[in-house]
Amino acid sequence: MSNLRLIIAGLAVIVAGVILFSCVYTVHETRQALILEFGQPRHEERNPGLHFKLPWRSATYYDRRVLSLDPPAQEIILADQKRIIVDAYVRYRIVSPLKFRQRADTEQNFISIFGRRLNSAVRAQVGRIVLADVLSSKRDDVMADITEQLKLQATEFGISVVDVRIGRTDLPDTTSESVYNRMRSSRVAQAAKLRSEGAEIKARIQADADRERTVILAEARRDAQILRGEGEAQKTTILIDAFSRDPEFFAFYRSLEAYGEALGEGTTMVLSPDSEFFRFFNDLSGKPPVPRGRSEQP
């Protein structure tokens, strides 16, 4: 009898433990819970910690941190008929698990539904600009419009849109080739223009240098002629002064200069010994030699 009571008591404890365990649930600080009763939502629990519920109810957990939704990239036709491939993403936070379940049911359905809305908003806003605006400051205005549009739609899903960004923008292969060819043509034209301007500058510098060279040479020749004339004048003045002081020495000096210019290495001269040219060889005074048969007068 005692064993039966022990078995019954043990079963009662186990049943009570199971019932108690099914009546409590824990919410982590990074999560929030939605309490369901036979699949129907009853209330939300956002406070972390240990909570109680009815045994036949269940708890479904949702992350309360910032989440990312990154749908597949899409090809968009811009206002200038150019095509680009845009990969956009959105950062969001679940603020109402009840609305989130009622509208999207599961996270996969939400990614599918809201991802299409994101691509639709991006396609509508980006399709109104041209290719140059994608890389300009106007891109920030476009992203602000997309963010505002998605924030208005986010309330029905029980989420809060934190940020919307275009992660990557690429050109299709055909458009990339066209843009590359246009950029190449532009660079070739710019290079040709720079070469032409460089050749013009080079010609101008060379012309200025030639003109300066001509002027410098002309001034140098002029100064040389002036110096040469002044030197000749000084030379003439010195020679005249020397002649006036000692005519005999001047004649001797001029004869020596004539000897130096006329009698070089290998020079042959056929002259009479009593020639005027050799008068200083016969007499240092330079007097002409006495002809033969005559005696010098005392």
Rosetta blueprint (number, residue, H / E / L):
1 M L
2 S H
3 N H
4 L H
5 R H
6 L H
7 I H
8 I H
9 A H
10 G H
11 L H
12 A H
13 V H
14 I H
15 V H
16 A H
17 G H
18 V H
19 I H
20 L H
21 F H
22 S H
23 C L
24 V E
25 Y E
26 T E
27 V E
28 H L
29 E L
30 T L
31 R E
32 Q E
33 A E
34 L E
35 I E
36 L E
37 E E
38 F L
39 G L
40 Q E
41 P E
42 R E
43 H E
44 E E
45 E E
46 R L
47 N L
48 P L
49 G E
50 L E
51 H E
52 F E
53 K L
54 L L
55 P L
56 W L
57 R E
58 S E
59 A E
60 T E
61 Y E
62 Y E
63 D E
64 R L
65 R L
66 V L
67 L E
68 S E
69 L E
70 D L
71 P L
72 P L
73 A L
74 Q E
75 E E
76 I E
77 I E
78 L L
79 A L
80 D L
81 Q L
82 K L
83 R E
84 I E
85 I E
86 V E
87 D E
88 A E
89 Y E
90 V E
91 R E
92 Y E
93 R E
94 I E
95 V L
96 S L
97 P H
98 L H
99 K H
100 F H
101 R H
102 Q H
103 R H
104 A H
105 D L
106 T L
107 E H
108 Q H
109 N H
110 F H
111 I H
112 S H
113 I H
114 F H
115 G H
116 R H
117 R H
118 L H
119 N H
120 S H
121 A H
122 V H
123 R H
124 A H
125 Q H
126 V H
127 G L
128 R L
129 I L
130 V L
131 L H
132 A H
133 D H
134 V H
135 L L
136 S L
137 S L
138 K H
139 R H
140 D H
141 D H
142 V H
143 M H
144 A H
145 D H
146 I H
147 T H
148 E H
149 Q H
150 L H
151 K H
152 L H
153 Q H
154 A H
155 T H
156 E H
157 F H
158 G L
159 I E
160 S E
161 V E
162 V E
163 D E
164 V E
165 R E
166 I E
167 G E
168 R E
169 T E
170 D E
171 L L
172 P L
173 D H
174 T H
175 T H
176 S H
177 E H
178 S H
179 V H
180 Y H
181 N H
182 R H
183 M H
184 R H
185 S H
186 S H
187 R H
188 V H
189 A H
190 Q H
191 A H
192 A H
193 K H
194 L H
195 R H
196 S H
197 E H
198 G H
199 A H
200 E H
201 I H
202 K H
203 A H
204 R H
205 I H
206 Q H
207 A H
208 D H
209 A H
210 D H
211 R H
212 E H
213 R H
214 T H
215 V H
216 I H
217 L H
218 A H
219 E H
220 A H
221 R H
222 R H
223 D H
224 A H
225 Q H
226 I H
227 L H
228 R H
229 G H
230 E H
231 G H
232 E H
233 A H
234 Q H
235 K H
236 T H
237 T H
238 I H
239 L H
240 I H
241 D H
242 A H
243 F H
244 S H
245 R H
246 D L
247 P H
248 E H
249 F H
250 F H
251 A H
252 F H
253 Y H
254 R H
255 S H
256 L H
257 E H
258 A H
259 Y H
260 G H
261 E H
262 A H
263 L L
264 G L
265 E L
266 G L
267 T L
268 T L
269 M L
270 V L
271 L L
272 S L
273 P L
274 D L
275 S L
276 E H
277 F H
278 F H
279 R H
280 F H
281 F H
282 N H
283 D L
284 L L
285 S L
286 G L
287 K L
288 P L
289 P L
290 V L
291 P L
292 R L
293 G L
294 R L
295 S L
296 E L
297 Q L
298 P L
